[in-house]
Each structure stands twice: as C-alpha cells, then as structure tokens.
Amino acid sequence: MLTGKAVLITGGTGSFGQGFVRSVLARYKPARLVVFSRDEQKQYEMRARFSGAPMEYVLGDVRDYETVRRAFEGMSVIVHAAALKQVEAAEQNPQEAIKTNINGSANVVTAAAACRIQRVIEISTDKAVHPVNIYGATKFVADKIFVSAGFSVARLGNFSSRGSVVPYFRRLAAEGAAELPVTDARMTRFWLTLTQAVEFVLACLERMKGGEIFVPRVPSVRTVDIAKAAGPSLKVKIVGIRPGERLHEILLSAQESARALAFTGYYVVPPVVGASDYSTDAAGERGVPVKEPFEYSSETNDRFLTAADLRKQEDFI
C-alpha cells in the first residue's frame, strides 16, 4: 500500500513516529520516507538509530505554513502526528497548544490540499471527545479541520510511549522509590501498545475514503494496574487528580455512535456531509450500524487488562 509512494510524517521523531517509520521500512518499499519535525537533536538521534535506512529529514514546524507546503510537494501520503500532547503543559500554556494543535493542523490541511495529496490522516486522541482540557479541546478542533477538508482521523487511546506514565514509573522504581504516585484509584484509560497503535493507523491508511474518523475497539486499564505493572513491589500512593485530568476517557460519544458503523475491531464515524459510501471497508467487510446510541467509555468497557496482562506486552516500556 505504501510501496512506491512518497510518505511524510509530521512529528516523526516522537514515539509514534519512530514506531511508524520502523514498521513502514519493514513492510514496504516507499519511494521516499520523510520525517518532518522541529527538534534537531531528536533528528540527529533518529539518524543514528536508523543509520543506513532510505530516509529524509526535514527540520521545520507545522506552525510555519510555507515550510510545511514546501515539504509536502511531491508527497503521496501524509501522516500528521505533530502535536503538543502533555495535558498539564497545555493547561499552563494554552496559546502554545493552540498554535501547534489547531493552527499547525490547519497548515497541514491547507498545504495538503494545495499539493493535491489525497491520502492524509491525523493522529488524534480520546481526549478530543467531550474535551475537558486544552489539549483535548485543541485536538477536537483539529479533528473538525481534517474531517471538513475530506481527510481522515485515527482516534487513539493511551499507548506506552516516552511521554506516557510508564517510563516515569519505571524511573522512580529504578531510583529506589518506595511508592508510585497515582492520581485516583478509580481512574481508567483505554490502552493499546505502540505497535498496535501503528498497526491501526497503517490499516486506516488502507481503508480510508476521506472525511471519516476511525475508532479502535481496545481494552481499558486502571491506572492503579499500570503502576502495579511498572513497579510490582512498590506501594501506590493516591495524590489527587492533576489540572485537566478526568477519571475516565471516551473514544466514541453517544452523538457519534448514532451514525457510526461497527467493523471487526473498530468503528467508523462517517462525516455528517459526504458523498462516499463508508459501509464497506477495503477488505470487503460490511459495517453494521450501531443499533442503539451508546458512549464508548473506558469506565464501562467490556474488557479490562490486569497488571499481569500489561507486563506480558513486549513494548510495555
């Protein structure tokens, strides 16, 4: 699907970006594979990590339209993963989150349209559904920008990455901490591994028709169990919810589920206005309309992972 194509990923030096690049190189032979990001140090480290791989690196910020447009010239596929993702940092610096997550996404969409790129997808988050924090609110707007332009969105839950709580817990354990801080014992999150996140996005690139939101059907996990998996011998200390956090996340709202289609392993939310037929995917599977509107919440999910389940995952980092 990506063989012979010119592929560019924004925010390509992040955990998802590097996982995406690794999978693309292993499975396809793209004509070009371009990493677009603003951090020269991370690009330097990534060049060393992927030494010898047929890749290109472009230093730039999605906030700068002209840089984005030039980078997009000649591309066939765009994966937009660049974002300011830290909830607390976004709460403290809302204008910076707006500049990157909203203005930057608008630049990506405008540049992709100007360069006539048909296959464009944004990596989004469950925090964009009924948002309660700046990060979620900016991603909510970014999703709308992509969908209104006829491009697609892959909405993910939490996955184990450098910016997740898992490396933080592991570092505390390695430093000899006696306990791990958990905000609330009731808190739940949707969970998928980095590998699963990348595989889902690759599948979305194959299935996409434009304008739809893809929602994976994934298990939930209690944050207490994440701590137990990262530091099995350590006690858990409840420290209270941080600014911008909520107890549970939502991957599919009741309003969206009213028009959603259920496929094996995922949902598709078609755009409100669109000419394409979204009822059948690339593999020929026919989606089933959701009979009764429901809210796909991490709290009421029908599948939960335990601490033991998490420890078995190869990329639980």
N, C-alpha and C positions, 0 to 999 in steps of 0.2 A: 504493500500500500504506500509506503514511503520510499521504496526503491526508485531511483531515478529522479526523485523530487528534491527541490531546494527547500530545506526546512530551517526555520529560525525559531528560537525560543527566547523570549524576554525573561529576565531574571534567571538566566540559565546557570548561574553559578551557585544557586541555592540547592538545598537538599533534593527537592523535587526535580529541578533542572538537571542535576548531575545523574539522578536515577533515570530520568527520561533519556538523556544522551547515552548512557550505558546500554539501555535496552534497545535504542534505535540502532546503535553501532553493532549490537549482537544479532539483530534480527533482519536488518535491512541494509541496503547499499544506497544511501541518498546521494544525489549528485552534489549537494552541498549541505553541510550541517553547521549552522551559525549560532553561536552563543552571544546574546546581547545582554550586557549588564553594565552597571556603573562602578563596580568595585574592581580596581586594577589588581589589588593584592589577591583577591579570590580568583581572578582570571589567571594570574601567574601560577597559583597553586593548582588550578584545574589543568593548565597546560602541562604541568609536570605529572599530574595524576593520569592524564590521557595522552601521554607522550607517544607520538607516532600515529595517533588517530587522525583521519582526514577531516579536520575541523577548522573552523574560522572563529575568530573572536572579534567582536565589535564593542568598543568602550563607548557607552552612551547612557542617557537617562530617558525613560519614557516621558518625562515631563517636557522634553525638547522635541517638538514636532518634526522639525527639519532633519534632525539626526535619525529619528525613527523612520521617516519616509525614505531617506537615502538607504538605510539598512534594509528596508523591505523591497527595494527594487529587484526584480528577478526572482522573488521567492514564490514558492508554490503553497506552502503550509506555514501558518503562524500559530504558535502556542504561547499564549500570554500568561506567564506565571509571575511577572514582576508585581510586587505589592509590598506595602508596609503592613506587616501581619501581627505585630506584638500588640495585644489588646491594651495593656496598661500604657505603653508608649504612645499609642494613638489617642488615648483619652487625655494625655498630658500635652499632646502636640496635634490637635485636630486639623489645623491648617496644612500641616505636612502630609497627613494621611489623605486629605482631600486632593492635594496637588499630585500625589502619586497614584492613588487608587481610582480617583474619578477623572481628573484632567489627563493623567497618563493613559488611562483606558480609552478616553475619547480620542487621544492622539493615535493610539494603536488602531482603532476602528477607522478613523479618517484616513490614515496612511494606507491601511489595507484596502480600503475602497478605492483610493486614488491609484494604487498599484494593481487594482483588479485581481486581488487574491481571493479565491473562492473558499478555501478551507482555512477557517480561522476559529480558534476556540479559546475561551478564557477559563482559567482555573479559579473556581470560586470556593465558597465556604458555607457550612451550615449556619454560621453566624449572620449571614445575609438574610435569613428568613426571620421575619418579625424582629429586626435588629434592636438591641438594647444598648449597643456601644458604638463608638465612632468607627471602629474597624468594620463591624457588620453593616453599619449604615452606608459607608462608602462602597463596600462591595455590593450591597443591594442596588445602588445607583449604577455601578459598573455593569452588573448583570443586565439591567434595563438598557444600557447603552449598547451592549453587544446584541441582545435579542432584537432591539428595534432596528439594528443595521442588517439583520438577517444572518448574523453569526451565532455561534453556539456557545454553550456554557456547560462545564463539568463541575457540578457542585459536590465537594468532598467534605467528609468529616475529619476528625483528628487523625493524623498519622504520625508515626515515630520519625521525627526529623531532628536536625540540630537545634531547631528553635523550640522543640517540644519540652515538656516537663521531664521526660525520661532521662536525657543526658544530665539535667540538673540533679535529679535524684541520685543518679549513678555517681556524680561528682561528690555529692555530700557523703554518700556511703564510702567512697574511696578516701575521703578526707577524715574519716573516723567519726562522723556524726552519730549521735545516739538515737536520733529520731528524724523522721521526714515530715515536712510541713504539708498538710492537705487542707484546702480551704473549707470544705464542708463534707461530712461523711455521706450525705445524701447525693452528692453531685455525680452526674453521669455524663458520658460523652459517647458519640459514635466513634468507632475505631476501625481503621484499616492500616495495613502495613504500607511502607513506602512503595514496595514492589507492587502491591495491589492497587495503590493509587495510580502509579504509572501505567499499569496494565489497563486500568479502567479508562484512562484518558486516551491511550492508543486505540482501544476499542471504540471509543466515542468518535475519534477521527475517522474511523472506517464507516461508522453508522450514520454520521451527521448528515442532515439535509439542509440545515441552516435555520436559525431562529429558535431552536429548542433548548431546553435545559435537561441535562442528564443527571439523574439522581441514583447513586448506587444503593443497593439493599445490603446493608452491612450490620454487623453486631454492635451492641453497646458495651461499655465497660464502666465500672465505678472507679472514680479517681482513687479511692482507697485501695482498690486492687492493683492499680498502676503502681502505687507506692510499694505495695507488698511484693510485686513482681521485680521492681528495681532494687529493693533492699529488703530481702526476705527476713533478715534477722533484726531489723530496726523497728522501733515503735513508730506509730503515727501520731502526729500532733495536729489537732484541728486549730487553724489560725484565722479562720473567717474569710468570707468572700472578698476578693480584691475589686477595685473600681472597674466597672464594665463587665464583670462576670455575671453569669446566671447559672442556676442549678442544673438546667438541662438544655439540650440543643434540639433544634428541629431541622430536619432535612427536607421535609415536604409539608407545606401548610395545607389546611383544610380547603382554602380557596383554590390552591393549585391542584390538589388531588381531585377536585371536582371535574377537571378536564384532563387529568393525567392518564397515561396508558402504562399498564404493568407488563413488563417483559421478564424473562428469566434473569434474575439478578439485578434488575434496575428498573427505574421508572423513566418515562419521558414526559416532560411538560411541554406541549406544543405552544407556540406563540398564540396570543389572542387573535392576531390577524396574520394569516399566512396561506399561501397557495399550495404548499407541499402536502403530500399525504404522509403522515407520520405513523400510520397504523402498522406498517411492516418494516422490519429492520433489514440490514444488508444481508443477513443470513437467511432471510425469508420467514423469520418468526413473526407472527401476527400478535400485536399487543392487545391486551384485554383492558377495556375501560374500567377504571376503578368504580365499583358499584355504588359504594357509599362514601361521600367525602370523609376523610379522616386526616388526622395530624400525625405525621411520622416523626415521633419524638424519641429521643434517647432514653427517656424515662419509661415509656410504655412499650418499647421494642420487645419483640417476642424472642430475642436471642441475646444473651449476655456472655461475655468472656470472663473467665476467672483469672486470678493471678497466675495459676499454673498454665492456663492457655496462653497467656502473654509470654511467659518465659520460653515456651516452645517455638515462638516465632523467630525465624532466622535474623530478621532485621529489626528486632526489638532492641534499639540501641540506647 
